[in-house]
Amino acid sequence: MAEIIQRAGTWTFDGDTLRIVPGNGKSTHTLRRELGEVAVPLEAVAGIAYEAGHGRKAGRLRVRLRTGADPLAHVAGGRLPDAADPYQLAVDGDRAGVAEYVVDEVRNALLLEQVADGPCDRYLLPGPSVPRTAAGTDGTAVFDGERVQLEWNWMAEESKSSGGPRTLPLDELTAVEWTPAVGWQNGSLRFRPRGGHTAPKPEHDPNCVLLWGVRQARETGGAVLLAAAVAARLPHPGAGPPPALAEGASAVAAGATASAPPSLVKSAPEDADHDALLRRLRELGELHREGILTDEEFAAAKRAVLNRF
C-alpha cells in the first residue's frame, strides 16, 4: 500500500482504489470539505504525475481521470481553482520521494491491469451525495435526488421572481451547466429542461441561478457540487443507444410475448418520447449489470419498454 499524508489531505492507494481524503484544517477549501472522501477506482484513472516544487513552492501530485469517469470532473471541465480540485495535492519538498512512490505504484497497477485510458460511456464515480443546496446571488437551488427546486430572493429579476419558485423533476432535465464566476464576470448554474429552446441570459432565465463574480469563493463549492450531483443522475453524455436495442427490437418483431413486472416499466408513460424510453432502457441495463434484475426480468422489462416505441 502507498500513502502520502499532507496538510492539504491524504492519498492512499491499495492496488485497486485511490482514496483521497481532504485535510481538516481551516486552509482546506470549502468544496473539498463538503465533498469529503473520494474513492477513485483504478479503472477510472488515465494517468498520474508528480511535479516537483521550486524554492518555497510546494510540489504537486496530480491524478488524471478518464474523460467521462467522474460527474464532478465532467461538470467542472478543468475550471476549478487548484485549492478546490480534489484530484491534486500540494506536497512539501521533504515528501517528494513519497509522492514519487505513490506515482510508481499507481502506474505499475495501470500497466498490470491494462486499464484503458479512453473515454468512458458511464460514470465510474458516484458523484456528490444528496441532498445538495447551492446559494446564488439571486436565488437558491436545492436538489434532493429527484427534483431541483429554485427559489428567488429580492435580487432576482422580475422575469424570474414573477413566476415564483420552480420545481424541475429530474426526468424532465437533459443537462446541467455550471459556469464559474471569474473576477467581476458572472457565473451561473443553469438547468436545461427537455424540449427547451435557446435560453435567455442567466439573469433572466427562470431555470438558472446567477453567480456573481465578487462572491466566487463562497459559491464555487455549493454550485458545482450540486451540478455534479444532478449530472450523475442524468444519462451519461458519452452513452450511445443501448447495445441490446437491436436484439430487443428483433425479439419483439419475432413475437416475443413475455410480460414484465409493472414496477419495472411504469415510469415510461404511454406518450413518452424516444429519449425517455432510451433513458429507461439504460437504467434497466444498469440494474441488470448490478445483479438487481435477473436475465429473465431484464429481458421481459426490455421488451415491454421497446413495445412503446
N, C-alpha and C positions, 0 to 999 in steps of 0.2 A: 504494500500500500504506500502511496506517495501523498504527502501532506505538507502544506505550507500555511503558516499562521502569521498574519499581519494585522496591523491596526485596522485596516480597511475591511478585513474579512479573512475567512479561512477556506481554502480549496483542498478537497480530499478526493483522491482517485483510487478506487478499489479494483480496477481492471474492467469493470462493467459500467460504472456510473461516476461522473464527476459531480461532486456535491459542493455547491457554492453557498457559503453562509456569510451574511454581511456582518461587519463589525457592530459592536453595541455602543460605540462612543458617540458623542454629540456631533462629531465631524462627519458621521455617516449620512449620506444623502437620504432625504425623506423617501424617495422612491425605493431605495434599497431596503429601508426598514419596513416599508409597507409590503413589499413583495416577499420578503423573508427568504427562507432557504429555497434554492433552486436545484433540482436533481436533473442533470443532463445525461441522458443515456448515451453510450458510446456511439450508437448508430446515428445520433444527431450531430456529431462533431465532424466538421470538414477539415479542421486544422488547428494547431496551437503553436504559439511562439512566445519567446521572452525577448524583450527589448531592454538592453542594459541602460542604466541611467548615466548621467554625466554630472560630475561635481555633486551638488546637493540635490539634484533632480533624481527622484526615485525611478527605478526601472519599472517596467510594466509587463505583466503577464496577460496575454490575450488568448481567448479561445474563439475560434470562428465556427459558427454553426452552418449547417447546410441550409440553403435557401428554402424557406417554407417549413422548417422544422419547428420553429417557435413562434407562436402568435404575437408575443411581445416584440421580438426582433422584426417580424413582418410589419407590424403597425408602426414601429419607431423608424424603420428604414435607415438606420445608421445616424439618426439625428439627435440621439441622447447625448448630453454632456458627459465627459469622462467620468465624473464623480457619480453619475446616476446609472451608468452602464454596468449591469451585473456581470457581463462577460469579460471584464478586465479588472486587474488587481494591481494596485501600486505596491511595489516590492522594494524594501530597503536594500541598500548596497551590500550589506553583510549577509543577505539571504539570497543572493543571486544564484549561488550553487544549488540551493534547494529548488528554486524556480526552474532551473535548467533540468534538474532531475525529474520534476513533475512533467515537463515538456517531453523528455525522453520516454517516460513511462506511457504517456497518452499516445505518443506517436508509434511506439512499438505495438501497443494494443490495436491501433488502427490498421497497422500493417498485418498483424497476426490474424485479425478478424476480417481483413479485406473489406473494410467499411467503404461503401460508395460515398463520393463527395458531391454527387449531383443533386439537383433539386428534389424536394420531397413532394409527394402528392397527398400527404396527410400530415397533420401536426404530430410531432413526436414528444412534445411537452404539453402539459395540460393548460398552461396559461394561468393567470392570476385567479385566485379564489373569489367567490361572490358571497354576499352582496358587495357592491362597489359604489362609492359616491365620488363625484367629481364636482368641485365648486369652481364655476367660471365667473366671468365678470358680470354677465347679465342674467345668469341663472345657474341652476344646479341640475346635474344628471345623476340618476340613480338606476343601477342595473341589478336585478335580483336573480338573474339566470334565465328568466323567461320573458322579461319585458324591460324596456327602457322608459323611465318617467322623467319628463323635463318640466321644471318649474322655474318661472321667471321672477326676477326681482325688479326693483324700481329703476334700474339702469337699462332694462330691456327696451328695445324699440317697440312702437305700437304695433307693428306688423307681427310681433311675437306675443306681446302681452295681451292683445285684444282677443286672441284665440284661447287664452287661459292655459292651464297645464296640459301637457300632451303625454299620451301613452302610446308607445310603439312596440307592439309584440315582436318577439324575435323572429317569428316565421314570416313577418312582413318586411324584414330588412334584407337588403342584398349586400351591404357593405357598411363599414365604419371607417372614418378617416380622421387621423389626428395630425394637425399641423402645429408645430411648436411655435411659441412666440419668440422672436429674436429681437433683442433690443427694444425699440419702440414699435416694431412691427407686430401686429396682432397675430395670434394663433387661433385655432378653432378645434372643436370636437364635433364632427358632423356625422349624422346618421343618414344613410341612403335608403329610403323606403322603396319597396317593389313598385314598379310602374311609374316612378317619379321622373320628372323631366329635368331640364337644366336647372340647377339650384341657384337661387339669388345669392347675393353677397352674404357672408356669415352673419353680419349684424342684422340682416332682415330675414334670414332663413329660419323658420319655426322648428326645423329639425337639427339645429346647430347651436351649440353653446360657444360664446365668444371667449377667447383667452387674450387678455391684454398683455402687451409686451412688458410693461412695468411690473407685472405680477408673475413673471415667468417662473421664478424659483418656487413659488408657492403652488403653482398649478401643474407643473410638469409631472409630478408623481401621480396624483389622482386621475388626471385626464387620460394619460397614456395607458395606465393600468386598467382603467375602465374600458378603454377602446380595445385593449388586448383581450380582456375577458369576453367581450362581445364577439370579437373576431374568432376566438377559439371555439365558439358555439355556432358559427356560420359555416356553410360549406367551404372547404379548403379552396383557395384561389387556383391551385395547381391541379385540382382533381378534374379529370375528364369524365365522359359518360361511363357509368359503371360497366366493367368488363362483362358482367352477367346479363347485360341488357339484351344483347343479340340472342343468347341462349334462351332467355326467358320469353322473348318475343316468338321464337320458333316453337317453344313448348305450348304457348297459347294458341298459335296457329294450328298446331297439331291436335288441338282439342283437349289440352290438359284441364281437368275438372276438379283437382284437389282444392279444398277450401282452406282459408287461413283463419286463425283466431281473430275475431273482430277487433280486439285491442291492438293488434299489430297494424291494422290498416285504417282505423277510424280517423286518424289525423289527416287523411287525404280526402278532402271534400269532393262531392260529385262534380263540381265545376272547377276543380283545381287545374291550374295551368301546368305545362310540362316542367317548368323549373321546380315547382313544388313537388311534383312526382319524382323527378330525378333526385331531389334532395332526400326524399323519403327512402328511395332505393339505397342511397349511400348510407343512411342511418341504419337500415336493415343489414347492410353489408358489414358495418362496424359491429353490430350486435352478434352477427354470425361469427366474425373473426374472434371476438372476445369470448365465445362459447356460451353466450346467453341464450341464443337460439340454436336449436338442433338443425341438422341438414334438412330434415323434412319440414320443420316450421319455417325455415328461411325460404325454401323453395315455394311453399304454399303462399307465404306472405308476398313474395316477389311477384308471383303470378297474379295475385289479387290486385296489386298496385299497377302492374302492366295492363291489366284489363281496363284501367281507367284512361289509358292513352287514346 
